[in-house]
């Protein structure tokens, strides 16, 4: 707050972020305000450390929020979880010469964001300090009690306090800009003079921290004797509460102006609890001297829809209190955040049950005692006695959300018809805002839960490959998206890898994403070539509707052949990192997105050596406001050059270096390490389609298992291979072959050129055939069939001995 030479003084925390959006400076005031010291804070993004509301996180992202932001939010302290009401002034800072991160400087990242924070609840209770130049008229906020009384007269009441900005330094008097610049420099971490000067100039150019105050002062009057010139009027104090009628506006219009501005303030946030707090603040002192808002606990926690019936068993929570009594007068008697049960006979429950306000023109001593009894053993009789009481229900869409009570002091007239009409209008607006905020939060939570439930939990444990994922949802609540990824074990120890991105955001995109992922898993089980799988997925999407559009990349890795086949549907290409560390973007044919149709998909194959890696991602990792996808892809390739075998470290490094701290889109990363299956653990036989091939292959299998020291599996393996080869001779066609693979299980595959897939069937007791697959199903850990380009494969798995 700046009034000519008059300056406010308050304790402020100074926090700086580096170019990656990580905390690089955290002072003692920040530790006291948020309940976490520098060792735990440094190097972490503020959104993760402080659980910032989603709608405010973008202000702390370097280069993502192009202007200064000031505002207030309620955060839970890190140490105790208690709510802290914090005012913020967040400035984007361009990197200054001589700062870390520039040529010739030490360190990697400079100051990209400066965030100043103050404890608004402490300021509201204890007041702010006042200075004129270097003369301190009142010290800054301190402990309550006698020390606070001398700083603010009892006749001065601070009703409302909000963060604001001064005009840029060019519009400020030198007497204001000078002290602001000097004291700001004291808050900054140790930087060289050029860096500190540039940051200070940046803050002065954007507007220094200020407070918008709603202040009432009881000013004693003395008669004017006519002697001497009248003193000039004091400069006005800025206020954000509803303004009284201007002289050029008819008095009859003042209630409409008040309702318009109050309604705008109540509806300015999507946070349902903030809407309730604002309701209490705009009611005092225009319509009441005391206001308290109490919501149903299930509305506060958004754990269930509002209750249809309210009684003494309904848990309530007081979410906001505002009054114009002395600071701290009712803090212990009616604290914010208190949970309570209200007896059925009270006006509070009566208002919610009937849906109509309860108005008591003057509360008698007996009534005050009964009302106070509803709040436990605290003596609240002085709060009610002799005052006018108005209890108003908050009802939206036919459901009770809570109630708020208004009290007027005995020396003030009771609530008139105009007052009742204005309170009723504000109650309807506030209830709708609270319910809209609750529904908005519920929709976001449902979309996030739906999205996460459809994504894989843990990477599969497969032979010849290692898989790791990372997923980071969009930090803006409205940006719940449709990114998906998966790793699918396929027959023959192969691995299917898919990454996709449904176009659009919101609940619909998350639902479409789930359908796409399920469809890919179903089609992959048919062991289709990647291009054919995408063609089938495209046809399915077009049958489901016009809105089913998505990009998708599907790859299949064969650890025996050491080959990866890929097909693309408009997705960003992957990066292949060779065993020697060289990285390149694979030139996968681009294709058109799923759901467009009309264009064929193509498969490309690339040989991959053991020790190489394939990294797939969605465009949320690559695309930012300061770079396009091609630049991001090249930066991704460069970051992966020389990547270590640690896939977890690779994924984390990509998120730390390439991803925005508050991404505007979902980010999915899949990293696959290609290890291959040793050649001496794979053996293949080509058989003549003759009956004497059966005993020969039995002997070959027994000899190979003995060489692998798997004697315990020989008898069962011989029986299984006999059944499969015999079945191929009888029902198959063309060439015949057997492949044995020792990996995490013992896999036996029998292939022939026939197209009819065998299936398990029921046989009667008198039938002489048809029991072979029943025997296979009983003896094998798993078995299955799939088609190939020239026929089919029937396979069985046996568990290896421990």
ZICORZI-V709948 format. One record per residue. N is the residue number from 0. SS is DSSP state (2 for helix, 1 for strand, 0 for the rest). PHI is phi in whole degrees, -180 to 180 (* if undefined). Layout:
BEGIN
n->{N | N}
ss->{SS | SS}
phi->{PHI | PHI}
END
This chain:
BEGIN
n->{0 | 1 | 2 | 3 | 4 | 5 | 6 | 7 | 8 | 9 | 10 | 11 | 12 | 13 | 14 | 15 | 16 | 17 | 18 | 19 | 20 | 21 | 22 | 23 | 24 | 25 | 26 | 27 | 28 | 29 | 30 | 31 | 32 | 33 | 34 | 35 | 36 | 37 | 38 | 39 | 40 | 41 | 42 | 43 | 44 | 45 | 46 | 47 | 48 | 49 | 50 | 51 | 52 | 53 | 54 | 55 | 56 | 57 | 58 | 59 | 60 | 61 | 62 | 63 | 64 | 65 | 66 | 67 | 68 | 69 | 70 | 71 | 72 | 73 | 74 | 75 | 76 | 77 | 78 | 79 | 80 | 81 | 82 | 83 | 84 | 85 | 86 | 87 | 88 | 89 | 90 | 91 | 92 | 93 | 94 | 95 | 96 | 97 | 98 | 99 | 100 | 101 | 102 | 103 | 104 | 105 | 106 | 107 | 108 | 109 | 110 | 111 | 112 | 113 | 114 | 115 | 116 | 117 | 118 | 119 | 120 | 121 | 122 | 123 | 124 | 125 | 126 | 127 | 128 | 129 | 130 | 131 | 132 | 133 | 134 | 135 | 136 | 137 | 138 | 139 | 140 | 141 | 142 | 143 | 144 | 145 | 146 | 147 | 148 | 149 | 150 | 151 | 152 | 153 | 154 | 155 | 156 | 157 | 158 | 159 | 160 | 161 | 162 | 163 | 164 | 165 | 166 | 167 | 168 | 169 | 170 | 171 | 172 | 173 | 174 | 175 | 176 | 177 | 178 | 179 | 180 | 181 | 182 | 183 | 184 | 185 | 186 | 187 | 188 | 189 | 190 | 191 | 192 | 193 | 194 | 195 | 196 | 197 | 198 | 199 | 200 | 201 | 202 | 203 | 204 | 205 | 206 | 207 | 208 | 209 | 210 | 211 | 212 | 213 | 214 | 215 | 216 | 217 | 218 | 219 | 220 | 221 | 222 | 223 | 224 | 225 | 226 | 227 | 228 | 229 | 230 | 231 | 232 | 233 | 234 | 235 | 236 | 237 | 238 | 239 | 240 | 241 | 242 | 243 | 244 | 245 | 246 | 247 | 248 | 249 | 250 | 251 | 252 | 253 | 254 | 255 | 256 | 257 | 258 | 259 | 260 | 261 | 262 | 263 | 264 | 265 | 266 | 267 | 268 | 269 | 270 | 271 | 272 | 273 | 274 | 275 | 276 | 277 | 278 | 279 | 280 | 281 | 282 | 283 | 284 | 285 | 286 | 287 | 288 | 289 | 290 | 291 | 292 | 293 | 294 | 295 | 296 | 297 | 298 | 299 | 300 | 301 | 302 | 303 | 304 | 305 | 306 | 307 | 308 | 309 | 310 | 311 | 312 | 313 | 314 | 315 | 316 | 317 | 318 | 319 | 320 | 321 | 322 | 323 | 324 | 325 | 326 | 327 | 328 | 329 | 330 | 331 | 332 | 333 | 334 | 335 | 336 | 337 | 338 | 339 | 340 | 341 | 342 | 343 | 344 | 345 | 346 | 347 | 348 | 349 | 350 | 351 | 352 | 353 | 354 | 355 | 356 | 357 | 358 | 359 | 360 | 361 | 362 | 363 | 364 | 365 | 366 | 367 | 368 | 369 | 370 | 371 | 372 | 373 | 374 | 375 | 376 | 377 | 378 | 379 | 380 | 381 | 382 | 383 | 384 | 385 | 386 | 387 | 388 | 389 | 390 | 391 | 392 | 393 | 394 | 395 | 396 | 397 | 398 | 399 | 400 | 401 | 402 | 403 | 404 | 405 | 406 | 407 | 408 | 409 | 410 | 411 | 412 | 413 | 414 | 415 | 416 | 417 | 418 | 419 | 420 | 421 | 422 | 423 | 424 | 425 | 426 | 427 | 428 | 429 | 430 | 431 | 432 | 433 | 434 | 435 | 436 | 437 | 438 | 439 | 440 | 441 | 442 | 443 | 444 | 445 | 446 | 447 | 448 | 449 | 450 | 451 | 452 | 453 | 454 | 455 | 456 | 457 | 458 | 459 | 460 | 461 | 462 | 463 | 464 | 465 | 466 | 467 | 468 | 469 | 470 | 471 | 472 | 473 | 474 | 475 | 476 | 477 | 478 | 479 | 480 | 481 | 482 | 483 | 484 | 485 | 486 | 487 | 488 | 489 | 490 | 491 | 492 | 493 | 494 | 495 | 496 | 497 | 498 | 499 | 500 | 501 | 502 | 503 | 504 | 505 | 506 | 507 | 508 | 509 | 510 | 511 | 512 | 513 | 514 | 515 | 516 | 517 | 518 | 519 | 520 | 521 | 522 | 523 | 524 | 525 | 526 | 527 | 528 | 529 | 530 | 531 | 532 | 533 | 534 | 535 | 536 | 537 | 538 | 539 | 540 | 541 | 542 | 543 | 544 | 545 | 546 | 547 | 548 | 549 | 550 | 551 | 552 | 553 | 554 | 555 | 556 | 557 | 558 | 559 | 560 | 561 | 562 | 563 | 564 | 565 | 566 | 567 | 568 | 569 | 570 | 571 | 572 | 573 | 574 | 575 | 576 | 577 | 578 | 579 | 580 | 581 | 582 | 583 | 584 | 585 | 586 | 587 | 588 | 589 | 590 | 591 | 592 | 593 | 594 | 595 | 596 | 597 | 598 | 599 | 600 | 601 | 602 | 603 | 604 | 605 | 606 | 607 | 608 | 609 | 610 | 611 | 612 | 613 | 614 | 615 | 616 | 617 | 618 | 619 | 620 | 621 | 622 | 623 | 624 | 625 | 626 | 627 | 628 | 629 | 630 | 631 | 632 | 633 | 634 | 635 | 636 | 637 | 638 | 639 | 640 | 641 | 642 | 643 | 644 | 645 | 646 | 647 | 648 | 649 | 650 | 651 | 652 | 653 | 654 | 655 | 656 | 657 | 658 | 659 | 660 | 661 | 662 | 663 | 664 | 665 | 666 | 667 | 668 | 669 | 670 | 671 | 672 | 673 | 674 | 675 | 676 | 677 | 678 | 679 | 680 | 681 | 682 | 683 | 684 | 685 | 686 | 687 | 688 | 689 | 690 | 691 | 692 | 693 | 694 | 695 | 696 | 697 | 698 | 699 | 700 | 701 | 702 | 703 | 704 | 705 | 706 | 707 | 708 | 709 | 710 | 711 | 712 | 713 | 714 | 715 | 716 | 717 | 718 | 719 | 720 | 721 | 722 | 723 | 724 | 725 | 726 | 727 | 728 | 729 | 730 | 731 | 732 | 733 | 734 | 735 | 736 | 737 | 738 | 739 | 740 | 741 | 742 | 743 | 744 | 745 | 746 | 747 | 748 | 749 | 750 | 751 | 752 | 753 | 754 | 755 | 756 | 757 | 758 | 759 | 760 | 761 | 762 | 763 | 764 | 765 | 766 | 767 | 768 | 769 | 770 | 771 | 772 | 773 | 774 | 775 | 776 | 777 | 778 | 779 | 780 | 781 | 782 | 783 | 784 | 785 | 786 | 787 | 788 | 789 | 790 | 791 | 792 | 793 | 794 | 795 | 796 | 797 | 798 | 799 | 800 | 801}
ss->{0 | 1 | 1 | 0 | 0 | 1 | 1 | 1 | 1 | 0 | 0 | 0 | 1 | 1 | 1 | 1 | 1 | 0 | 0 | 0 | 0 | 1 | 1 | 1 | 1 | 1 | 0 | 2 | 2 | 2 | 2 | 2 | 2 | 2 | 0 | 0 | 0 | 2 | 2 | 2 | 2 | 0 | 0 | 0 | 1 | 2 | 2 | 2 | 2 | 2 | 0 | 0 | 0 | 2 | 2 | 2 | 2 | 2 | 2 | 2 | 0 | 0 | 0 | 0 | 0 | 0 | 0 | 0 | 1 | 1 | 1 | 1 | 1 | 1 | 1 | 1 | 0 | 0 | 0 | 0 | 0 | 0 | 1 | 1 | 1 | 1 | 1 | 1 | 1 | 1 | 1 | 1 | 0 | 0 | 0 | 0 | 0 | 0 | 0 | 0 | 0 | 0 | 0 | 0 | 0 | 0 | 0 | 0 | 0 | 0 | 0 | 0 | 1 | 1 | 1 | 1 | 1 | 1 | 1 | 2 | 2 | 2 | 2 | 2 | 2 | 2 | 0 | 0 | 1 | 1 | 1 | 1 | 0 | 0 | 1 | 1 | 1 | 1 | 0 | 0 | 0 | 0 | 0 | 0 | 0 | 2 | 2 | 2 | 2 | 0 | 0 | 0 | 0 | 0 | 0 | 1 | 1 | 1 | 1 | 1 | 1 | 1 | 1 | 1 | 1 | 0 | 0 | 0 | 2 | 2 | 2 | 0 | 0 | 2 | 2 | 2 | 2 | 2 | 2 | 2 | 2 | 2 | 2 | 2 | 2 | 2 | 2 | 0 | 0 | 0 | 0 | 0 | 2 | 2 | 2 | 2 | 2 | 2 | 2 | 2 | 2 | 2 | 2 | 2 | 2 | 2 | 0 | 0 | 1 | 1 | 1 | 1 | 1 | 1 | 1 | 1 | 1 | 0 | 0 | 0 | 0 | 0 | 0 | 0 | 0 | 0 | 0 | 0 | 0 | 0 | 0 | 0 | 0 | 0 | 0 | 0 | 0 | 0 | 0 | 0 | 0 | 0 | 0 | 0 | 0 | 0 | 0 | 0 | 0 | 0 | 2 | 2 | 2 | 2 | 2 | 2 | 2 | 2 | 2 | 2 | 2 | 2 | 2 | 2 | 2 | 2 | 0 | 0 | 0 | 0 | 0 | 2 | 2 | 2 | 2 | 2 | 2 | 2 | 2 | 2 | 2 | 2 | 2 | 1 | 0 | 0 | 0 | 1 | 0 | 1 | 1 | 1 | 1 | 1 | 1 | 1 | 2 | 2 | 2 | 2 | 2 | 0 | 0 | 0 | 0 | 0 | 0 | 0 | 0 | 0 | 0 | 0 | 0 | 0 | 1 | 1 | 1 | 1 | 1 | 1 | 1 | 1 | 1 | 0 | 0 | 0 | 0 | 0 | 0 | 0 | 0 | 0 | 0 | 0 | 0 | 0 | 0 | 0 | 1 | 1 | 1 | 0 | 0 | 0 | 0 | 0 | 2 | 2 | 2 | 2 | 2 | 2 | 2 | 2 | 0 | 0 | 0 | 1 | 1 | 1 | 0 | 0 | 0 | 0 | 2 | 2 | 2 | 2 | 2 | 2 | 2 | 2 | 2 | 0 | 0 | 0 | 0 | 0 | 0 | 0 | 2 | 2 | 2 | 2 | 0 | 0 | 0 | 1 | 1 | 1 | 1 | 1 | 1 | 1 | 1 | 1 | 0 | 0 | 1 | 1 | 1 | 1 | 1 | 1 | 1 | 1 | 1 | 1 | 0 | 0 | 0 | 0 | 0 | 0 | 0 | 0 | 2 | 2 | 2 | 2 | 2 | 2 | 2 | 2 | 2 | 2 | 2 | 2 | 2 | 2 | 2 | 2 | 2 | 2 | 2 | 2 | 2 | 2 | 2 | 2 | 2 | 2 | 2 | 2 | 2 | 2 | 2 | 2 | 2 | 2 | 2 | 2 | 2 | 0 | 0 | 0 | 0 | 0 | 0 | 0 | 0 | 1 | 0 | 0 | 1 | 1 | 1 | 1 | 1 | 1 | 1 | 1 | 0 | 0 | 0 | 0 | 2 | 2 | 2 | 0 | 1 | 1 | 1 | 1 | 1 | 1 | 1 | 1 | 1 | 1 | 2 | 2 | 2 | 1 | 1 | 1 | 1 | 1 | 1 | 1 | 1 | 1 | 1 | 1 | 1 | 0 | 2 | 2 | 2 | 2 | 2 | 2 | 2 | 2 | 2 | 2 | 2 | 2 | 2 | 2 | 2 | 2 | 2 | 2 | 0 | 0 | 0 | 0 | 0 | 2 | 2 | 2 | 2 | 2 | 2 | 2 | 2 | 2 | 2 | 2 | 2 | 2 | 2 | 2 | 0 | 0 | 0 | 0 | 0 | 1 | 1 | 1 | 1 | 1 | 1 | 1 | 1 | 1 | 0 | 0 | 0 | 0 | 1 | 1 | 1 | 1 | 1 | 1 | 1 | 1 | 0 | 0 | 0 | 0 | 1 | 1 | 1 | 0 | 0 | 0 | 0 | 0 | 1 | 1 | 1 | 0 | 0 | 0 | 0 | 0 | 0 | 0 | 0 | 1 | 0 | 0 | 0 | 0 | 0 | 0 | 0 | 0 | 1 | 1 | 1 | 1 | 1 | 0 | 0 | 0 | 0 | 1 | 1 | 1 | 1 | 1 | 1 | 0 | 0 | 0 | 0 | 0 | 0 | 1 | 0 | 0 | 1 | 0 | 2 | 2 | 2 | 2 | 2 | 2 | 2 | 2 | 2 | 2 | 2 | 2 | 0 | 0 | 0 | 0 | 0 | 0 | 2 | 2 | 2 | 2 | 2 | 2 | 2 | 2 | 2 | 2 | 2 | 0 | 0 | 0 | 0 | 0 | 0 | 0 | 0 | 0 | 1 | 1 | 1 | 1 | 1 | 1 | 1 | 1 | 0 | 0 | 0 | 0 | 2 | 2 | 2 | 1 | 1 | 1 | 1 | 1 | 1 | 0 | 0 | 0 | 0 | 0 | 2 | 2 | 2 | 2 | 2 | 2 | 2 | 2 | 2 | 2 | 2 | 2 | 2 | 2 | 2 | 0 | 0 | 0 | 2 | 2 | 2 | 2 | 2 | 2 | 2 | 2 | 2 | 2 | 2 | 2 | 2 | 2 | 2 | 2 | 2 | 2 | 2 | 2 | 2 | 0 | 0 | 0 | 0 | 1 | 1 | 1 | 1 | 1 | 1 | 1 | 0 | 0 | 1 | 1 | 1 | 1 | 1 | 1 | 1 | 1 | 0 | 0 | 0 | 0 | 0 | 0 | 0 | 0 | 0 | 0 | 0 | 0 | 0 | 0 | 0 | 0 | 0 | 0 | 0 | 2 | 2 | 2 | 2 | 2 | 2 | 2 | 2 | 0 | 0 | 1 | 1 | 1 | 1 | 1 | 1 | 0 | 0 | 0 | 0 | 1 | 1 | 1 | 1 | 1 | 1 | 1 | 1 | 0 | 0 | 0}
phi->{* | -127 | -127 | 47 | -87 | -85 | -126 | -82 | -130 | -152 | -70 | -132 | -88 | -115 | -129 | -118 | -118 | -86 | -65 | -94 | 80 | -101 | -69 | -112 | -145 | -146 | -91 | -66 | -65 | -65 | -62 | -71 | -74 | -103 | 75 | -150 | -86 | -57 | -58 | -85 | -88 | -64 | 85 | -111 | -71 | -62 | -63 | -77 | -70 | -105 | 54 | -63 | -58 | -58 | -70 | -107 | -68 | -62 | -66 | -97 | -96 | -60 | 68 | -99 | -127 | -84 | -146 | -69 | -132 | -131 | -180 | -129 | -154 | -102 | -121 | -87 | -59 | -68 | -83 | -110 | 80 | -70 | -71 | -125 | -90 | -115 | -98 | -120 | -132 | -116 | -117 | -75 | -120 | -73 | -65 | -98 | -59 | 85 | -76 | -58 | 106 | -94 | -57 | 86 | -109 | -95 | 95 | -111 | -130 | -93 | -82 | -106 | -140 | -113 | -118 | -108 | -139 | -139 | -83 | -70 | -66 | -66 | -65 | -65 | -79 | -107 | 86 | -110 | -77 | -131 | -139 | -120 | 64 | -95 | -90 | -87 | -81 | -146 | -69 | -69 | -56 | -147 | -66 | -73 | 112 | -64 | -67 | -86 | -66 | -77 | -84 | -136 | -59 | -62 | -79 | -98 | -126 | -93 | -92 | -145 | -145 | -138 | -64 | -149 | -126 | -77 | -68 | -54 | -58 | -63 | -98 | -99 | -68 | -58 | -67 | -95 | -64 | -61 | -60 | -61 | -65 | -65 | -73 | -66 | -62 | -67 | -80 | -74 | -68 | -66 | -128 | -71 | -56 | -65 | -67 | -62 | -66 | -68 | -64 | -62 | -63 | -63 | -65 | -62 | -72 | -91 | 119 | -81 | -59 | -147 | -125 | -95 | -111 | -105 | -129 | -117 | -131 | -87 | -104 | -62 | -113 | -127 | -63 | -85 | -92 | 86 | -94 | 85 | -72 | -69 | -69 | -65 | -65 | -69 | -64 | -68 | -99 | -58 | -144 | -100 | -78 | -53 | -86 | -70 | -65 | -78 | -66 | -89 | -112 | -56 | -61 | -66 | -88 | -58 | -59 | -67 | -64 | -63 | -62 | -64 | -71 | -64 | -62 | -65 | -67 | -64 | -91 | -82 | -131 | -87 | -85 | -67 | -74 | -66 | -62 | -67 | -64 | -65 | -58 | -62 | -70 | -78 | -79 | -108 | -100 | -59 | -116 | -155 | -98 | -146 | -141 | -137 | -110 | -125 | -112 | -62 | -59 | -70 | -76 | -63 | -84 | 55 | -88 | -165 | -63 | -56 | -71 | -78 | -124 | -122 | -146 | -70 | -93 | -83 | -79 | -115 | -143 | -82 | -106 | -156 | -139 | -140 | -159 | -116 | -79 | -58 | -57 | 79 | -60 | -118 | -62 | -85 | -73 | -132 | -73 | -67 | 87 | -75 | -90 | -154 | -109 | -109 | -59 | -64 | -80 | -83 | -62 | -67 | -73 | -59 | -64 | -73 | -71 | -87 | 76 | -126 | -64 | -114 | -119 | -114 | -66 | -146 | -82 | -78 | -63 | -66 | -63 | -61 | -64 | -67 | -66 | -65 | -63 | -69 | -111 | 90 | -89 | -80 | -87 | -102 | -57 | -62 | -70 | -102 | -60 | 76 | -102 | -80 | -120 | -132 | -111 | -122 | -79 | -105 | -129 | -139 | 54 | 77 | -118 | -80 | -101 | 161 | -156 | -139 | -118 | -120 | -130 | -116 | -67 | -59 | -83 | -117 | -59 | -69 | -75 | -91 | -62 | -65 | -61 | -62 | -65 | -68 | -63 | -62 | -66 | -66 | -63 | -66 | -65 | -65 | -61 | -66 | -65 | -62 | -70 | -63 | -62 | -64 | -67 | -62 | -63 | -64 | -63 | -64 | -63 | -64 | -63 | -66 | -65 | -62 | -63 | -70 | -67 | -94 | -99 | -66 | -84 | -125 | -63 | -71 | -96 | -124 | -78 | 80 | -154 | -123 | -128 | -137 | -122 | -141 | -138 | -131 | -72 | -60 | -82 | -87 | -59 | -78 | -102 | -58 | -118 | -124 | -71 | -143 | -155 | -167 | -130 | -121 | -63 | -119 | -57 | 75 | 63 | -84 | -133 | -97 | -125 | -135 | -135 | -146 | -148 | -73 | -71 | 101 | -139 | 106 | -63 | -63 | -64 | -63 | -67 | -63 | -57 | -62 | -67 | -63 | -64 | -63 | -64 | -63 | -62 | -66 | -70 | -64 | -64 | -82 | 57 | -84 | -63 | -55 | -67 | -69 | -62 | -65 | -65 | -65 | -65 | -64 | -63 | -64 | -62 | -70 | -74 | -76 | 159 | -72 | -85 | -86 | -121 | -158 | -94 | -158 | -127 | -124 | -133 | -127 | -107 | -108 | -75 | -83 | -79 | 56 | -140 | -123 | -111 | -136 | -141 | -129 | -126 | 74 | -93 | -67 | -70 | -86 | -114 | -104 | -108 | -72 | -62 | -86 | 98 | -69 | -120 | -152 | -82 | -71 | -80 | -71 | -53 | -66 | 70 | -106 | -61 | -62 | 100 | -83 | 75 | 90 | -128 | -78 | -105 | -123 | -105 | -119 | -119 | -139 | -77 | -125 | -88 | -62 | 93 | -85 | -135 | -123 | -119 | -116 | -155 | -101 | -69 | -62 | -75 | -101 | -95 | -140 | -65 | -97 | -160 | -94 | -66 | -62 | -66 | -65 | -67 | -67 | -67 | -62 | -60 | -65 | -67 | -85 | -60 | 74 | -62 | -76 | -67 | -74 | -68 | -62 | -63 | -62 | -63 | -64 | -64 | -65 | -66 | -70 | -100 | -103 | -80 | -69 | -61 | -124 | -64 | -81 | -137 | -63 | -127 | -129 | -131 | -126 | -115 | -123 | -97 | -93 | -106 | 72 | -105 | -52 | -65 | -79 | -107 | -131 | -139 | -130 | -128 | -102 | -113 | -79 | -74 | -131 | -61 | -72 | -71 | -67 | -65 | -66 | -70 | -61 | -68 | -65 | -66 | -62 | -66 | -67 | -66 | -65 | -67 | -88 | 62 | -114 | -62 | -66 | -99 | -62 | -61 | -66 | -64 | -63 | -65 | -66 | -68 | -63 | -65 | -70 | -67 | -61 | -63 | -68 | -66 | -81 | -110 | -91 | -158 | 72 | -70 | -136 | -150 | -133 | -130 | -119 | -128 | -103 | -132 | -75 | -134 | -99 | -108 | -120 | -118 | -122 | -121 | -148 | -91 | -73 | -105 | -81 | -85 | -68 | -145 | -73 | -136 | -83 | -125 | -77 | -65 | -89 | -76 | -96 | -143 | 99 | -102 | -63 | -70 | -64 | -66 | -61 | -63 | -78 | -88 | -87 | -68 | -150 | -151 | -175 | -138 | -158 | -84 | -123 | -65 | -122 | 169 | -148 | -131 | -112 | -131 | -136 | -123 | -123 | -75 | -76 | -62 | -70}
END
